[in-house]
Amino acid sequence: MKKIAIVAASAVLALALTGCNKAGGSSAKKGGSSKAALEAAANGDYSKLKVQKDPATKKAYDFGGLEVVVFDWWSGTETPAPANKAQEDQLAYRTYLEETYNFKCVQRGDGWSEHPTEVANYCITGADDARIFIIDGRSAIPGYTQGLWADVSKVPGIDWTDKKWNKAVNNVIPGYTFAASDPEPRACIYFNKRILKENGYDPDEPYNLQRDGKWSWATFEEMLANLTKDTDNDGVIDQYGLAGFNSETLIPALLGNGTSLVTVDSNGKYQLNFDDPKLIESLNFARDLFSKYQIPQGEGANWDYFKSDFMNGKAAFYDNQQYDSNANGMLQDMKDDWGMVCWPSKEPGKAFTTNTDNMNVIPAFYSQDKINKIMKIYDLWTDPVPGYDDPEAWKESYYTNFRDSRAVDETMQMMRDNNIGFIEWLLPNFNNNYSRISWDWYAGTQVAPQQSLEGIRNELQSYLDDINK
């Protein structure tokens, strides 16, 4: 295995642009174009833009007609027609780039299940075309340990400090993985405003705590304790603080205390981190959330009963992922009003979300010259369209998904600013089994975290042994 500390994960749905781009990233600006040229470009006239020059030749880039295929598992075999003005402008700008620098770039895909095999076979057997592969946790580490990914860190003419680069993705395997896009928010906590108000809280209390830097493990658990109660004095708890998903709580609980299940030693080997006191503290915190405040599973209920229980107003908080609030997410049909905050850390004022964004890689078997060309083509192709540089523009597509603007202006902004990757999801076999540590959290179990860890230690170690070979 190569000796490099793999920081953590992130992924990027690669190159689909929605017109929501950060300022200062376009090749037009990097090329030193005049203000008049930039204004013209913002109106669709790119002819006055100053071209970028190859540092080796000091002349405008000319890629000799090279066609690059960005290969994913969802795009199919045809490029869809633009569906709105932003996509029309993106297509026009990319056409200008392709004609100016003499290249072609398209995005194509196969199926999700066969994608890792397709990537590995191509990178091992080789071919004459030019590809960038979008990969996820199924391929990242196996491909890296086999030497299948090219080192792109030294490609000339790439400004890796540009705001367009997804830092979390670039740091998964530094120098090898990359992506130009915004991080995709993941772990979050939803709350029922009606329940909060009926129990004496400001219905926006979680927002206020988060805004004021007071959102923490302690304030979260205090609210859960106050909201788990017998409301009709019949001796039976009928209102719960949490309708949670243990598998979605495990990693945030660890990250919120600066720990993990796995570490990477100085030789680049993966080691279990089970003896870290912070790990045990985090697991105790998470177990308490479920054993004390979680709504129990009713007889005959499905495994995901907690989702409908939150939807039906039976619990104050629900933890899962941000996609539940998307336009087609389940929360759009919820009767009660709701809000969304980040996961709290143990220490106040350090709210965050997790990151499992897709990554881009270039096959290592290409010549260095070809790697340089492919990487620079991607750099050009993913630049923001002139006129779509408003750093706040990304918010517009989210506002309609939520019941209030604070979920976007405050929580989503924090999620973008504090997007944390983690090693566990990248490790083959390990990534499908570590969540079993959280199976003993529910009410009625008396299993200590140390016992849960020991029960799965040998199995998880075997997966790391396979990776470390």
DAJODA-V669804 format. One record per backbone hydrogen bond with DSSP energy under -0.5 kcal/mol. CO is the residue of the C=O (numbers start at 0). NH is the residue of the N-H. Records with the same first field share a line. If there is no record, write none. Layout:
CO=NH, NH
This chain:
1=3
3=5
4=6
10=183
11=13
12=15
14=16
18=20
21=24
25=29
26=30
27=32
28=31
33=37
34=38
35=39
36=40
37=41
38=42
39=42, 44
40=43
43=45
45=48
51=60
53=57
58=53
62=65
65=67, 103
66=129
67=69, 105
68=70, 131
69=71, 107
70=133
71=109
75=108
77=79
83=87
84=88
85=89
86=90
87=91
88=92
89=93
90=94
91=95
92=96
93=97
94=98
95=99
96=100
97=101, 102
100=62
101=64, 65
103=67
105=69
107=71
110=114
111=115
113=117
114=118
115=119
116=120
117=121
118=122
119=123
120=124
121=125
129=68
130=362
131=70
132=134, 360
134=358
135=138, 139
138=142
139=143
140=144
141=145
142=147
143=146
147=363
149=151
151=154
154=157
156=158
157=159
158=161
161=164
163=180
164=166
165=169
166=170
168=171, 172
169=174
170=6, 7, 173
172=175, 176
174=151, 152
177=359
178=165, 180
182=184
185=321
187=319
188=340
189=317
190=192, 338
191=195
192=196
193=197
194=198
195=198, 200
196=199
201=204
203=207
204=208
205=209
206=210
207=211
208=213, 214
209=212
213=215
214=344, 348, 349
215=219
216=220
217=221
218=222
219=223
220=224
221=225
222=226
223=227
224=227
226=228
228=230, 237, 238
229=232
238=228
239=315
240=316
241=294
243=245
244=247, 248
245=248, 249
246=250
248=252
249=253
250=254
251=255
253=256, 258
254=257
255=345
260=272
262=270
264=267
268=264
270=262
272=275
275=278, 279
276=280
277=281
278=282
279=283
280=284
281=285
282=286
283=287
284=288
285=289
286=290
287=291, 292
288=292
289=293, 442
292=241
297=300
301=304
303=306, 307
304=308
305=309
306=310
307=311
308=313
309=312
310=334
313=239
315=191
316=242
317=189
318=244
319=187
320=323
321=324
322=325
323=330
325=328
328=331
329=332
330=333
336=192, 193
338=190
340=188
342=351
344=216
346=349
351=342
352=419
353=185
354=421
356=9
357=11
358=134
359=177
360=132
361=149
362=365
366=370
367=371
368=372
369=373
370=374
371=375
372=376
373=377
374=378
375=379
376=380
377=381
379=382
384=387
387=20
389=392
391=394
392=395
393=396
394=397, 398
395=399
397=400, 401
398=401
404=407, 408
405=409, 410
406=411
407=412
409=413
410=414
411=415
412=416
413=417
417=352, 419
419=354
422=425, 426
423=426
425=140, 427
426=430
427=429
428=431
429=432, 433
432=435
433=436
434=437
435=438
436=439
437=440
441=444
445=447
447=450, 451
448=452
449=453
450=454
451=455
452=455, 456
453=457
455=459
456=460
457=461
458=462
459=463
460=464
461=465
462=466
463=467
464=468
465=468
